[in-house]
Amino acid sequence: MTHIKILIVIPCLNEAAHIEGLLRQLGRGRANLDALIVVADGGSTDGTAQIVTRLTQEIDGLVLLENPKRLQSAAVNLAVDRYGADRDYLIRIDAHGGYPEDYCQMLLREAIDTQADSVAVGMKTVGDGGFQSAAAVAQNSKLGNGGSKHRDGAGGQWVDHAHHALMRIDAFRTVGGYDETFSHNEDAELDHRLRRAGFRIWLTGATYMIYYPRKTAAALFRQYMGYGRGRARNLLKHRTLPKLRQMIPLAVAPVCVGLLLAVFYWIAALPFLLWAALCLAYGFWLAVWERYPNGVLAAVAAMIMHFAWSTGFWSELLSFRQRRAVA
């Protein structure tokens, strides 16, 4: 595998607490690989760029790249444009994630064995106590992820979309890379164009990444509202319909708005009460049967995710209709 050239891209912003450990691990883990590591920094103010600059003196093949557009999509596009001409594969690394030591080797092996154009991975969500741990439990559950394959441990199959890990650079370039107008959901949007162009996506069960969720309810809400907006923009751009697992949470924001009508019509509160009761019942099940003491808090985290995702989706949809009306 030493003749294959790899471009490892790490989009980051203010990751001083994690970047050094990640880069040292990648430096060790790329043994026998011809890999260039590019950290695309979006204007960090916490010393991240200085740490990377220092490590370029210690880690061969490490480059710091300024990303003036700040978005992850733009970071990867810029890195591929600048350094991808003589590289075969792109590996995208999240600066705030965790990875097995042989992560890059396993991705490359899967790409060669399956002849996939893109190799995606499953995510194991882990929290460090308090609300973050509750959010992790919610995101690992069907209540929180709706049975998403890359969240559900269903590796070893061809998929429409999953968490981006490795991609053939010529496939990436053929479809034009990431759409930089997307701040969220840019991976699913790119996967749609990959599949439309005839490229194949393999969800591997041979390796995985560790994801650390947001630590506060407010941050989780903002994240999932962005996800909802991104999904709506994706569907509007490609004129597709949401999947069933996405259509169900779409009802949450209207149900919550309908609760306001309960002042006049008490029956309007029933959909909200049913949704809340189902979520909290799931939380009690986690607490009793799974022996997770913060099960109810995990249910609350899932409710925040549902409401934020639905709110983001409908906000984007309504703003799109308004823009069309004005035009």
N, C-alpha and C positions, 0 to 999 in steps of 0.2 A: 504493500500500500504506500511505500515511500515515494513513488513516482507521481502520486496524485497530490495536487496542490489545493490547499484549503484556505479560505478567508474566514476568520472568526471575527464577528462584529459584536461589540458590546455598546449599545446605546445607553447613555447614563446622564443623570442630573443629580448632583448633590448626594453622592454615594460614598463619601469619605469613610464611613464606618464599615463598608463592606468591600470596596474595590481592591484593596491590597491583597486580602485573603483570597479573593476570587482569582486575581491575576496570577498569584503564586501557584494556586492549584492548577490553573490552565497551563501554566508554564511546565509544571511537572507532568500533567496528564496528556500532553501532546507528544510524548515520546514516540519516535519512529514515524511521526507525521511531519510533512512539510506544511507548516501552518503559520500564517501571518495573523497576529492579533491586533485588531484596531479598536481602540476605545474612542467612540464618537461622543464627545462631551457637549451637552447643550447649554453651556454657560454656567457651570457649577460655581457656587460662591462659598463652599465649605472646605475648599482645599483639595477636592477630588483631582483636578487637573495637575496640581503640584505633586500629588502622590504618584500619578501615572508617569509624569515626566521623570521623577526620580527612579521609578522602576524600569524605565527604558534603558537605563544604564546597567541594569542587572539581568533583565530578561530579554534574550535575543528575539528579534522579530516582533517586538511590541511597539506600536505606533499610537500617538495621541492625535486625534483629528477633531478640529473645531466644527461643531454643528450649529451654525447660526440660526437655523429654522427651529431648533429645539425639539421637534417631534421625533419619536422613535422611527417612524416611517421614513422621514427625511434623512435620519442618521444612517440607516441601512443603505438607502439609495446612494447617498454621497460616498460611503465607503466602497460600495461595489463599483461606482463610477471611477473612483480614484485608484483603487487597488485591485479590482477584480479582473482586469483584462487577461492576465495569465494564470488565473485560478480556476479550478474545476468546480469546487463546491463552496457554498456559503453556509456557515453555521451561525445562527443568531443566539446570543446569550443574554439573558436578563441579568442586569447588574445586581438586583436584589433577590436573586434566586440561589438555590443550592443544587449541586451537581455531583454525581459519582465521579471518582477519579478517572475512570475509563470512558466517560461520556462521549467524547469526540470519536474515539476509536469505535465504539459500538454503533454510533450513528453512521459512520462511514461503512462499516461492515454490513449493516442493514441495507444501505443504499446499493452496495455492490451485489449483495445476495438477491435482492428483490428487483433490482433495476428500476427502482422508484425514482421519480423526478423530484419528489419531496418526501422527507421522512419527518413525521411529527411524533411528539411524545406525550405521554400521560403526565398529569400533575398530581403530586402528593402535597396537599395543603397542610401546613404545620403552623401552630401558634405557640406563643411563649407566654401563656397565662392570661387571665382576665378576658377582656372582650375579644382579643385577637384569637385566643384558643376557641372561643365560642364561634367566631366567624369561620375559623378553619373547619370545625365540625359541620357547620351549615353548608359550606362550599363543597365538602366531601360527600354530602348526602344528596339523595334525589330530590329532597325538598328544596335544596339550594341550587342544584345544578340541572335539575330536570332530566337527568339521565344522559347528559352529554358524555360522549364516548371517551374523550380525553380526560374527563374528570371521574369516569366510572371504572377505570382500570381495564377497559376492553381493548387491550393491545393485540397486535398481530393480525391486522386486517386492513383492507383498502377502505378509505373514508373520503367524505366530501370536504371535511375540515377538521383540524385539530391544532394543538399548540405548535407553532413553528419551531423547528429545530435545525434541520439541514435541508438544503435545496441546491439543485444543479444551477450554477450561475447562468448557463445559457437559457434554461427555462425561465429563470427570474427575469432575464433581460428580454426574452422573446415577448413576454406579456407586459413589459414596461415597468417592472418593479412595483413597489408600493404606491398607492394613490396618496399623495402627501396632503390632500384635503381632509383625510381621515385622521383624527386624533385618537380614536378608539375603533376597534373592529377592523383595522386595516389588514389584519391577517386573514380574516374570513373573506374580505372583499378580494384580496389577491387570490385566495384559493378558488373562488368562483371563476376568475379569469383563467387560472391554470387549468381547471377541469374543462372549461369551454374550449380551450386550445388543444385539448387532448392529452394533457399531462396527468400523471397519476400520483396520488398521495397515499403513503403507507404510514399507518399508525403502529409504531413499534411497541412490542412488549419487552424488548431486551434492555431498555434503559428508561429513565424518567428524569424529571426535574422536581425540585422541592420549591413550593411557592409559599411566601409568607404574606398573609392577608393584612389589610389595614388594621390599625390598632384602636381606632375610635369609630363610633357610629357615624359621626359626621363625615369622616374620610371615606368610610365604606359607602355611604349614600352618594357622595360625589363621584366615586369610581363607577358605581353601577348606573348612575344616571348617564355618565359618559358612554358606558356600554350600550345602554338603551338607545341613545342618540345615534351611535355608530351603527347599530343593527338596522335602525330605521333608514339611515342614509344608504346602507348597503342594499336594502330591499328596493328603495326608490330608484337607485341608480340602475339596478339590473332588472327591475320590474318583476320581481319574484314575490312569492307569498311566504310568510313565516311558517316554520314547522310547528307541529302540534305542541311540543314542549315549550315553544316560545309564545304561542297564542294564548295559552292558559294564563301566564302571569300578566299578559297585556290587559286583562280585565281588572287588575288590582287597582290602578289609579282611578278608573271610572267608578269602581265600587267604593273607594274611599271618598271620592267627590259626592257620590250618591248618599253617603252617610249624612251630609249636611241637610238633605231633604227629610231626614228622620224627624226633624223638628215639626214638620207639617204632616208627614206620612210615616208612621212608625215602621211600616213594612219595608221602607227603603233601607233600614239598618240591617235587615236579615242577611244580604250577601256579604257585607263586611263582617258581621258576627260569625257567619259560617266559615269564612276564610281564616279569621283570627283563631277560632276554636280549633280548626284542623291543624294549623301551624303549632299552636300551644300544646295540643294533644300529642303531636309528634315530639315536641320538646319533653313532655312528661315521659313518653315512651323511651326516649334517650336516657333520661335520668334514672328510670326504674329498671328497664331491661338491659340497656347498654351500660348502666352504672356510670354514666357521665354526669357529675354533679351540676354542671352548668347547662344541662340540656334545655331548660326553658330559655336561657339567654341565647343559646344557639338558634332556637326557634324565633326569637326576636330579631336576631341578626338576619335570618332568612327573610323575615317580613320586611326588614329594611331593604334588602336586596331586591325583593319582588317589587316593592313600591317605587324604589328609585329607578329600576330598569323600565318599568311601565311608564313612569313619569317622563323619563328621558325619551322613550320611544314616541309617546304621544306629542311631546313638546316639539320634537324634530318634525314629525308628520304635519302638525298644525302650522309650524313656521314655514315649511315647504309650500303648503297650500297658500299661505299668505304671500310668499314671494312670487308664486305663479300668478296670483290675482293682481298684484301690483304690476308685474311685467305685462 
